[in-house]
Amino acid sequence: MVFLLLLLVFAPAIEVAQHENSDHLRELLQIAPPLAVERVDLAVDPNLKLEGISAVTADQQGNIYVIHRPSSGDPIVVLDPHGKLIRSWGSGLFKIPHGIRIDPSGNVWTVDAQTSEVYKFTPEGKKLLEIDVGSIPDKNREFCGATDIAFAQSGHVFIADGYCNARVIEFDANGVKLREWGKHGTGPGEFNLVHAIAVGPDGDLYVADRENGRVQWFDQSGKYLGEWDYGGQLHSLAFSQAGEFYAVLHPKDAAPDRESYVVKIDLATGKILGKQETRSHELSVAPDGTLLPATRDGHLVLFKPRQ
């Protein structure tokens, strides 16, 4: 009874704080200009139903790699730049397909958000390496595992282990664990859902602290270097090959498919330079600068830079 009374007393304050947090984000988004991009809705040829697209990336040849959550069939689908189906694989391998990235050597990496299994494949789908991240607090919970992966020039990989564990883990090129850092909280170096990770042009690690609505960055030893707090939710982040920085922002009090924006951020100041409204669960940037949002539905959407 005491707990219920306390909840009733403090619930309005909690709600106001969340709305203020979202209002701050809306203020930032309102003054940001549109990005100079052109939307392309890409259809798969021959027709293939994509379901719950979780992440999208692209290789140096412009081929597009999609990881989705089909009721049956392969969760990894590879298309040419025009949407023609090249290959697919991965049926029965995943519980919750979540992340897909391509390393500097062209290998394809995926992340499972339930099992915390990370797989490395050739572009043709041959499995080269499997990393069992481990230490899952609740193996019966659907979303309790790792979320994303990033690559250092040394060949080491950094895994965002964010749904139940608030940490970043470093592995060497052979999948041997080297170190980890992070814990639950709102302070520097603490996280409330580590949802995405990327290596910046300076070699520092940028982390999407989703439910804290901020970007934090670290050196590769895990030393905290700084943060930008935008409010709301910060779902994902990615760098272009030219070093341009993009992130995905969304007010907490809005429906998942409303008021979601891919934004371009000034890496020196954290200022939002431009915005494009689209839902994006994870985000990648193709080698030619095309933005590749993951819509969490069956629509494959690209945003190409205007010439």
Order of alpha helices (4+ residues) and beta strands (2+ residues): alpha-beta-beta-beta-beta-beta-beta-beta-beta-beta-beta-beta-beta-beta-beta-beta-beta-beta-beta-beta-beta-beta-beta-beta-beta-beta-beta
